[in-house]
Amino acid sequence: MSDVTELPMPDNGMFVDNAHGMLVSLGVGRLMLLSDTDGIADQLKKAIGRSGTLTDLSHGFSIVRLAGAQAANLLAHGIALDFDALPPGGA
C-alpha cells in the first residue's frame, strides 16, 4: 500500500496524510484511504492482490477539510467527541 500512496502505515486509531490523501487506521488490519487521486482504487487493487480486500466507496463519501481556531467548535455541534483529548493525528 505504501508503494501506491507513499504513506506510512498509521498506528491504530491514528491517521497520516500527504498530497495523495489521508490513510486512517480504523482498527487492527482495517484502513480507510481518503483520496481524490484518479485511478488510485485500481492501483491499490493491483498492489493488494489476493492478500486483502478493497472496497471502493468513492461514490458514498465526500471530503471536507476544516481548519482554523473554530473548527473544533463547529464539529462539536454535530459530534460528541472531546477534540481537546485527541492527540495530533488522532482519528
C-alpha positions as a Markdown table, in Angstrom:
| # | Residue | x | y | z |
|---|---|---|---|---|
| 1 | Met | 0.0 | 0.0 | 0.0 |
| 2 | Ser | 2.8 | 2.4 | 0.8 |
| 3 | Asp | 4.2 | 1.9 | -2.7 |
| 4 | Val | 1.0 | 3.3 | -4.2 |
| 5 | Thr | 0.1 | 6.0 | -1.6 |
| 6 | Glu | 3.6 | 6.9 | -0.4 |
| 7 | Leu | 2.1 | 6.9 | 3.1 |
| 8 | Pro | 3.4 | 5.0 | 6.1 |
| 9 | Met | 1.1 | 2.7 | 7.9 |
| 10 | Pro | -0.6 | 4.7 | 10.7 |
| 11 | Asp | -0.7 | 3.5 | 14.3 |
| 12 | Asn | -4.1 | 2.1 | 15.5 |
| 13 | Gly | -6.6 | 5.0 | 15.9 |
| 14 | Met | -4.4 | 7.5 | 14.1 |
| 15 | Phe | -4.0 | 8.9 | 10.6 |
| 16 | Val | -1.3 | 10.0 | 8.2 |
| 17 | Asp | -1.6 | 12.2 | 5.2 |
| 18 | Asn | 0.2 | 13.6 | 2.2 |
| 19 | Ala | -0.7 | 15.0 | -1.3 |
| 20 | His | -2.1 | 11.6 | -2.3 |
| 21 | Gly | -4.7 | 11.6 | 0.5 |
| 22 | Met | -5.3 | 10.5 | 4.1 |
| 23 | Leu | -4.8 | 7.0 | 5.4 |
| 24 | Val | -6.9 | 6.3 | 8.6 |
| 25 | Ser | -6.5 | 3.3 | 10.9 |
| 26 | Leu | -10.0 | 2.1 | 11.9 |
| 27 | Gly | -8.7 | -0.8 | 14.0 |
| 28 | Val | -6.2 | -3.7 | 13.6 |
| 29 | Gly | -6.0 | -4.6 | 10.0 |
| 30 | Arg | -8.7 | -2.1 | 8.9 |
| 31 | Leu | -7.7 | 1.0 | 6.9 |
| 32 | Met | -9.6 | 3.7 | 5.1 |
| 33 | Leu | -7.9 | 5.8 | 2.4 |
| 34 | Leu | -9.5 | 9.2 | 1.6 |
| 35 | Ser | -8.1 | 10.4 | -1.7 |
| 36 | Asp | -9.2 | 12.3 | -4.8 |
| 37 | Thr | -6.3 | 10.8 | -6.9 |
| 38 | Asp | -7.7 | 9.4 | -10.2 |
| 39 | Gly | -7.4 | 5.6 | -10.5 |
| 40 | Ile | -5.9 | 5.0 | -7.0 |
| 41 | Ala | -8.5 | 2.3 | -6.2 |
| 42 | Asp | -7.4 | 0.3 | -9.3 |
| 43 | Gln | -3.7 | 0.8 | -8.3 |
| 44 | Leu | -4.4 | -0.4 | -4.8 |
| 45 | Lys | -6.4 | -3.5 | -6.0 |
| 46 | Lys | -3.5 | -4.5 | -8.1 |
| 47 | Ala | -1.0 | -3.9 | -5.3 |
| 48 | Ile | -3.1 | -5.8 | -2.7 |
| 49 | Gly | -3.9 | -8.7 | -4.9 |
| 50 | Arg | -5.4 | -11.7 | -3.1 |
| 51 | Ser | -3.8 | -10.7 | 0.2 |
| 52 | Gly | -6.6 | -8.4 | 1.3 |
| 53 | Thr | -9.9 | -6.8 | 0.4 |
| 54 | Leu | -10.5 | -3.4 | -1.1 |
| 55 | Thr | -14.0 | -1.8 | -1.3 |
| 56 | Asp | -14.2 | 1.4 | -3.4 |
| 57 | Leu | -16.6 | 3.7 | -1.6 |
| 58 | Ser | -15.8 | 6.8 | -3.7 |
| 59 | His | -19.4 | 7.5 | -4.6 |
| 60 | Gly | -20.6 | 7.3 | -0.9 |
| 61 | Phe | -18.2 | 9.8 | 0.7 |
| 62 | Ser | -17.2 | 13.4 | 0.3 |
| 63 | Ile | -14.0 | 15.0 | 1.8 |
| 64 | Val | -14.5 | 18.3 | 3.7 |
| 65 | Arg | -11.4 | 19.9 | 5.3 |
| 66 | Leu | -11.9 | 22.2 | 8.2 |
| 67 | Ala | -9.2 | 24.4 | 9.6 |
| 68 | Gly | -8.8 | 27.3 | 12.0 |
| 69 | Ala | -9.4 | 28.2 | 15.6 |
| 70 | Gln | -13.1 | 27.5 | 15.4 |
| 71 | Ala | -13.0 | 24.1 | 13.6 |
| 72 | Ala | -13.3 | 22.0 | 16.7 |
| 73 | Asn | -16.2 | 24.2 | 18.0 |
| 74 | Leu | -18.1 | 23.7 | 14.7 |
| 75 | Leu | -17.6 | 19.9 | 14.8 |
| 76 | Ala | -18.7 | 19.8 | 18.4 |
| 77 | His | -22.2 | 20.8 | 17.3 |
| 78 | Gly | -22.6 | 17.5 | 15.5 |
| 79 | Ile | -20.2 | 15.1 | 17.0 |
| 80 | Ala | -20.0 | 14.1 | 20.7 |
| 81 | Leu | -16.2 | 13.9 | 20.9 |
| 82 | Asp | -13.7 | 15.7 | 23.1 |
| 83 | Phe | -11.5 | 17.1 | 20.4 |
| 84 | Asp | -9.1 | 18.5 | 23.0 |
| 85 | Ala | -8.4 | 14.9 | 24.2 |
| 86 | Leu | -7.4 | 13.7 | 20.7 |
| 87 | Pro | -3.6 | 13.7 | 20.1 |
| 88 | Pro | -2.3 | 15.2 | 16.9 |
| 89 | Gly | -3.1 | 12.7 | 14.1 |
| 90 | Gly | -5.8 | 11.1 | 16.2 |
| 91 | Ala | -8.7 | 9.6 | 14.2 |
